[in-house]
Amino acid sequence: MSNRPAAGLRILRRAEVQQRLGIARSTLYAYLDRRSAQFKPDFPRPIRLGATTGFVEHEINEYVLGLMQARRG
């Protein structure tokens, strides 16, 4: 777990993650499913928020930055 301070932490709901990444709900679930051909082991795991789940915003941002850095070679 990161040692970042809790101040400014934001939880993103599934729909916002989909919108930011430009993917469908089924694609998001495929990224998280170990049995899927589209499984992405480095994709941020959701956290439980009562009866629903969310994603930590900075983890999603870091994932996207990693994709951008990998693109550069």
Secondary structure, DSSP 4 states (H G I P E B T S, - for coil): -----STT--EEPHHHHHHHHT--HHHHHHHH-TTSTT--TTSPPPEEETTEEEEEHHHHHHHHHHHHHHHT-
